[in-house]
């Protein structure tokens, strides 16, 4: 099912230009990490769920790449660009083999039910 977003034809020319240029460096960094690493956690400082997701992966013996963008007090615009790109409204954002698995609770469920390891093994 496709996520509902405003059609590109409904953006004015100036808004389309702004959207296409918004934090491309950050997005390029996240996209490159997601494409080149089996597990990527995109997070932020001070958010306890980001630390919990990293601990869960450590406890499962899984290697991951962690990208951190600001805190509750900084880099909100950069994180918003990431949220707009992924469509996921919160952090952490956990990617396994290029697929967004969700946040901390979703990751923990995936570790418990085996879907994370199945995705890693290509099943």
VEXKOLFI-693742 format. One record per residue: residue in one letter; x, y, z of N, C-alpha, C in turn. Coordinates in Angstrom, 1 decimal. Layout:
! VEXKOLFI-693742
{atom A; {X; Y; Z}; {X; Y; Z}; {X; Y; Z}}
...
//
This chain:
! VEXKOLFI-693742
{atom X; {0.8; -1.2; 0.0}; {0.0; 0.0; 0.0}; {0.9; 1.2; 0.0}}
{atom X; {0.6; 2.1; -0.9}; {1.4; 3.4; -1.0}; {1.0; 4.4; 0.1}}
{atom X; {2.0; 5.0; 0.6}; {1.8; 6.1; 1.6}; {1.2; 7.3; 0.9}}
{atom X; {0.3; 7.9; 1.5}; {-0.3; 9.1; 0.9}; {0.6; 10.3; 1.1}}
{atom X; {1.0; 10.9; 0.0}; {1.8; 12.2; 0.0}; {1.2; 13.1; -1.0}}
{atom X; {1.5; 14.4; -0.8}; {1.0; 15.4; -1.8}; {1.7; 15.2; -3.1}}
{atom X; {1.0; 15.1; -4.2}; {1.5; 14.9; -5.5}; {2.5; 16.0; -5.9}}
{atom X; {3.6; 15.6; -6.6}; {4.5; 16.6; -7.1}; {3.9; 17.7; -7.9}}
{atom X; {2.8; 17.4; -8.6}; {2.1; 18.4; -9.4}; {1.4; 19.4; -8.6}}
{atom X; {1.3; 19.1; -7.3}; {0.6; 20.1; -6.4}; {1.6; 21.0; -5.6}}
{atom X; {2.9; 20.9; -6.0}; {3.9; 21.8; -5.4}; {4.2; 22.9; -6.4}}
{atom X; {4.2; 24.1; -5.9}; {4.6; 25.2; -6.8}; {6.1; 25.0; -7.2}}
{atom X; {6.5; 25.7; -8.2}; {7.9; 25.5; -8.7}; {8.9; 25.9; -7.6}}
{atom X; {8.7; 26.9; -6.8}; {9.6; 27.3; -5.8}; {9.7; 26.3; -4.7}}
{atom X; {8.5; 25.7; -4.3}; {8.5; 24.7; -3.2}; {9.1; 23.4; -3.7}}
{atom X; {8.9; 23.0; -5.0}; {9.5; 21.8; -5.5}; {11.0; 22.0; -5.5}}
{atom X; {11.5; 23.1; -5.8}; {13.0; 23.4; -5.8}; {13.5; 23.3; -4.3}}
{atom X; {12.8; 23.9; -3.4}; {13.2; 23.8; -2.0}; {13.2; 22.4; -1.5}}
{atom X; {12.2; 21.6; -1.8}; {12.1; 20.3; -1.4}; {13.2; 19.4; -2.0}}
{atom X; {13.5; 19.7; -3.2}; {14.6; 18.8; -3.9}; {16.0; 19.1; -3.3}}
{atom X; {16.2; 20.3; -2.7}; {17.5; 20.6; -2.2}; {17.6; 20.5; -0.7}}
{atom X; {16.6; 20.2; 0.0}; {16.6; 20.2; 1.4}; {17.5; 19.1; 2.1}}
{atom X; {18.6; 19.5; 2.6}; {19.5; 18.6; 3.4}; {19.9; 17.4; 2.6}}
{atom X; {20.2; 17.6; 1.3}; {20.7; 16.5; 0.5}; {21.9; 15.8; 1.0}}
{atom X; {22.8; 16.5; 1.6}; {24.0; 15.9; 2.2}; {23.7; 14.9; 3.3}}
{atom X; {22.8; 15.2; 4.1}; {22.3; 14.3; 5.2}; {21.6; 13.1; 4.6}}
{atom X; {20.7; 13.3; 3.6}; {20.0; 12.2; 3.0}; {21.0; 11.3; 2.2}}
{atom X; {21.9; 11.9; 1.5}; {22.9; 11.1; 0.8}; {23.7; 10.2; 1.8}}
{atom X; {24.0; 10.7; 2.9}; {24.8; 10.0; 3.9}; {23.9; 8.8; 4.5}}
{atom X; {22.6; 9.1; 4.8}; {21.7; 8.0; 5.2}; {21.5; 7.0; 4.2}}
{atom X; {21.2; 7.4; 3.0}; {20.9; 6.5; 1.9}; {22.2; 5.6; 1.6}}
{atom X; {23.4; 6.2; 1.6}; {24.6; 5.4; 1.3}; {24.8; 4.4; 2.4}}
{atom X; {24.5; 4.8; 3.7}; {24.7; 3.8; 4.8}; {23.7; 2.7; 4.6}}
{atom X; {22.4; 3.0; 4.3}; {21.4; 2.0; 4.2}; {21.7; 1.0; 3.1}}
{atom X; {22.3; 1.6; 2.0}; {22.6; 0.7; 0.8}; {23.8; -0.1; 1.0}}
{atom X; {24.7; 0.3; 1.9}; {26.0; -0.4; 2.0}; {26.2; -1.2; 3.3}}
{atom X; {25.2; -1.2; 4.2}; {25.3; -1.9; 5.5}; {24.1; -2.7; 5.7}}
{atom X; {24.3; -3.9; 6.4}; {23.2; -4.8; 6.6}; {22.2; -4.2; 7.6}}
{atom X; {22.7; -3.5; 8.6}; {21.8; -2.9; 9.6}; {22.2; -1.5; 9.9}}
{atom X; {21.3; -0.6; 9.8}; {21.6; 0.8; 10.1}; {20.5; 1.3; 11.1}}
{atom X; {21.0; 2.0; 12.1}; {20.1; 2.7; 13.1}; {20.4; 4.2; 12.9}}
{atom X; {19.3; 4.9; 12.6}; {19.4; 6.4; 12.5}; {18.7; 6.9; 13.7}}
{atom X; {19.5; 7.7; 14.5}; {19.0; 8.2; 15.8}; {19.4; 9.6; 16.1}}
{atom X; {19.2; 9.9; 17.4}; {19.4; 11.2; 17.9}; {19.9; 11.1; 19.3}}
{atom X; {20.6; 12.1; 19.8}; {21.1; 12.1; 21.2}; {19.9; 12.4; 22.1}}
{atom X; {19.9; 11.9; 23.3}; {18.9; 12.1; 24.3}; {17.7; 11.3; 24.2}}
{atom X; {17.5; 10.6; 23.1}; {16.3; 9.8; 22.9}; {16.6; 8.4; 23.4}}
{atom X; {15.9; 8.0; 24.5}; {16.3; 6.7; 25.1}; {15.9; 5.5; 24.2}}
{atom X; {15.0; 5.6; 23.3}; {14.7; 4.5; 22.4}; {15.8; 4.2; 21.4}}
{atom X; {16.6; 5.2; 21.1}; {17.7; 4.9; 20.2}; {18.8; 4.1; 20.9}}
{atom X; {19.0; 4.4; 22.2}; {20.0; 3.6; 22.9}; {19.4; 2.2; 23.2}}
{atom X; {18.1; 2.0; 23.4}; {17.5; 0.7; 23.6}; {17.6; -0.1; 22.4}}
{atom X; {17.5; 0.5; 21.2}; {17.6; -0.3; 19.9}; {19.0; -0.8; 19.7}}
{atom X; {20.0; 0.1; 20.0}; {21.4; -0.3; 19.9}; {21.7; -1.4; 20.8}}
{atom X; {21.2; -1.3; 22.1}; {21.5; -2.4; 23.1}; {20.9; -3.7; 22.6}}
{atom X; {19.7; -3.7; 22.1}; {19.0; -4.9; 21.6}; {19.8; -5.5; 20.5}}
{atom X; {20.4; -4.8; 19.6}; {21.2; -5.3; 18.5}; {22.5; -5.9; 19.1}}
{atom X; {23.1; -5.2; 20.0}; {24.3; -5.7; 20.7}; {24.0; -7.0; 21.4}}
{atom X; {22.9; -7.1; 22.1}; {22.6; -8.3; 22.9}; {22.3; -9.4; 21.9}}
{atom X; {21.8; -9.1; 20.7}; {21.6; -10.2; 19.7}; {22.8; -10.5; 19.0}}
{atom X; {23.9; -9.9; 19.2}; {25.2; -10.1; 18.6}; {25.2; -9.7; 17.1}}
{atom X; {24.4; -8.7; 16.8}; {24.4; -8.2; 15.4}; {25.2; -6.9; 15.3}}
{atom X; {26.0; -6.8; 14.2}; {26.7; -5.6; 13.9}; {25.9; -4.6; 13.2}}
{atom X; {26.0; -3.3; 13.5}; {25.2; -2.3; 12.9}; {26.0; -1.0; 12.8}}
{atom X; {25.5; -0.1; 11.9}; {26.0; 1.2; 11.8}; {25.0; 2.2; 12.4}}
{atom X; {25.6; 3.1; 13.2}; {24.7; 4.0; 13.9}; {25.0; 5.4; 13.4}}
{atom X; {24.0; 6.1; 12.9}; {24.1; 7.5; 12.5}; {23.3; 8.4; 13.5}}
{atom X; {23.9; 9.4; 14.0}; {23.2; 10.3; 15.0}; {23.1; 11.7; 14.5}}
{atom X; {21.9; 12.3; 14.5}; {21.7; 13.6; 14.0}; {21.1; 14.5; 15.1}}
{atom X; {21.9; 15.2; 15.8}; {21.4; 16.2; 16.8}; {20.8; 15.6; 18.0}}
{atom X; {20.0; 16.4; 18.7}; {19.3; 16.0; 19.9}; {17.9; 16.7; 19.9}}
{atom X; {17.2; 16.7; 21.0}; {16.0; 17.4; 21.1}; {16.1; 18.9; 20.9}}
{atom X; {17.4; 19.4; 21.1}; {17.6; 20.8; 21.0}; {18.3; 21.2; 19.7}}
{atom X; {18.7; 20.3; 18.9}; {19.4; 20.7; 17.7}; {19.1; 19.7; 16.5}}
{atom X; {19.4; 20.2; 15.3}; {19.3; 19.4; 14.1}; {17.9; 18.9; 13.8}}
{atom X; {16.9; 19.6; 14.3}; {15.5; 19.2; 14.0}; {15.2; 19.2; 12.6}}
{atom X; {15.7; 20.2; 11.8}; {15.4; 20.3; 10.4}; {16.0; 19.2; 9.6}}
{atom X; {17.2; 18.8; 10.0}; {17.9; 17.6; 9.3}; {17.1; 16.3; 9.6}}
{atom X; {16.7; 16.2; 10.8}; {15.9; 15.0; 11.2}; {14.5; 15.0; 10.4}}
{atom X; {13.9; 16.2; 10.3}; {12.7; 16.3; 9.5}; {12.9; 15.8; 8.1}}
{atom X; {14.0; 16.2; 7.5}; {14.3; 15.7; 6.1}; {14.4; 14.2; 6.0}}
{atom X; {15.0; 13.6; 7.0}; {15.1; 12.1; 7.1}; {13.7; 11.5; 7.2}}
{atom X; {12.9; 12.1; 8.1}; {11.5; 11.6; 8.3}; {10.7; 11.7; 7.0}}
{atom X; {10.8; 12.8; 6.3}; {10.1; 13.0; 5.1}; {10.6; 12.0; 4.0}}
{atom X; {11.8; 11.7; 4.0}; {12.4; 10.7; 3.0}; {11.9; 9.3; 3.3}}
{atom X; {11.9; 8.9; 4.6}; {11.6; 7.5; 5.0}; {10.1; 7.4; 5.2}}
{atom X; {9.4; 8.4; 5.5}; {8.0; 8.3; 5.8}; {7.7; 7.9; 7.3}}
{atom X; {8.8; 7.7; 8.0}; {8.6; 7.2; 9.4}; {8.7; 8.4; 10.3}}
{atom X; {7.7; 8.6; 11.2}; {7.7; 9.9; 12.0}; {8.5; 10.0; 13.3}}
{atom X; {9.4; 9.0; 13.5}; {10.1; 9.0; 14.8}; {11.4; 8.4; 14.7}}
{atom X; {12.2; 8.5; 15.7}; {13.5; 7.9; 15.8}; {13.6; 7.0; 17.0}}
{atom X; {14.3; 5.9; 16.9}; {15.2; 5.6; 15.9}; {14.5; 5.1; 14.6}}
{atom X; {15.2; 5.1; 13.5}; {14.7; 4.4; 12.3}; {15.7; 3.3; 12.0}}
{atom X; {15.2; 2.1; 12.1}; {16.1; 0.9; 11.9}; {15.8; 0.3; 10.5}}
{atom X; {16.9; 0.1; 9.8}; {16.9; -0.4; 8.5}; {17.7; -1.8; 8.5}}
{atom X; {17.1; -2.8; 7.9}; {17.7; -4.1; 7.8}; {17.7; -4.5; 6.3}}
{atom X; {18.9; -4.6; 5.8}; {19.1; -5.0; 4.3}; {18.3; -4.0; 3.5}}
{atom X; {18.3; -2.7; 3.8}; {17.7; -1.7; 3.0}; {16.2; -1.5; 3.3}}
{atom X; {15.6; -2.3; 4.1}; {14.2; -2.1; 4.5}; {14.0; -1.5; 5.8}}
{atom X; {13.1; -0.5; 5.8}; {12.8; 0.2; 7.1}; {12.0; -0.8; 7.9}}
{atom X; {12.5; -1.2; 9.1}; {11.8; -2.1; 10.0}; {11.0; -1.4; 11.0}}
{atom X; {11.2; -0.1; 11.2}; {10.5; 0.7; 12.2}; {11.4; 1.3; 13.3}}
{atom X; {10.9; 1.4; 14.5}; {11.7; 1.9; 15.6}; {12.1; 0.8; 16.6}}
{atom X; {12.3; 1.2; 17.8}; {12.8; 0.3; 18.8}; {11.9; -0.9; 19.1}}
{atom X; {10.6; -0.6; 19.3}; {9.6; -1.6; 19.6}; {9.5; -2.6; 18.4}}
{atom X; {9.5; -2.0; 17.2}; {9.4; -2.9; 16.0}; {10.6; -3.8; 15.8}}
{atom X; {11.8; -3.2; 16.1}; {13.0; -4.0; 16.1}; {13.0; -5.1; 17.1}}
{atom X; {12.6; -4.8; 18.3}; {12.5; -5.9; 19.4}; {11.6; -7.0; 19.0}}
{atom X; {10.4; -6.6; 18.4}; {9.5; -7.6; 17.9}; {10.1; -8.5; 16.8}}
{atom X; {10.8; -7.8; 15.9}; {11.5; -8.5; 14.8}; {12.6; -9.4; 15.3}}
{atom X; {13.3; -9.0; 16.4}; {14.3; -9.9; 16.9}; {13.7; -11.1; 17.6}}
{atom X; {12.6; -10.9; 18.3}; {11.9; -12.0; 19.0}; {11.2; -13.0; 18.0}}
{atom X; {10.6; -12.5; 17.0}; {9.9; -13.4; 16.0}; {10.8; -13.9; 14.9}}
{atom X; {12.0; -13.5; 14.9}; {13.0; -14.0; 13.9}; {13.0; -13.3; 12.6}}
{atom X; {12.1; -12.3; 12.4}; {12.0; -11.7; 11.1}; {13.3; -10.8; 10.7}}
{atom X; {14.0; -10.3; 11.7}; {15.2; -9.6; 11.5}; {16.3; -10.5; 10.9}}
{atom X; {16.5; -11.6; 11.6}; {17.5; -12.6; 11.2}; {17.1; -13.2; 9.8}}
{atom X; {15.8; -13.4; 9.6}; {15.4; -14.0; 8.3}; {15.7; -12.9; 7.2}}
{atom X; {15.5; -11.7; 7.5}; {15.8; -10.6; 6.5}; {17.3; -10.6; 6.2}}
{atom X; {18.1; -10.7; 7.2}; {19.5; -10.7; 7.1}; {20.0; -11.9; 6.3}}
{atom X; {19.3; -13.0; 6.4}; {19.8; -14.2; 5.7}; {19.1; -14.4; 4.3}}
{atom X; {18.2; -13.4; 4.0}; {17.6; -13.4; 2.7}; {16.4; -14.4; 2.5}}
{atom X; {15.9; -14.8; 3.7}; {14.7; -15.7; 3.6}; {13.5; -15.0; 3.4}}
//
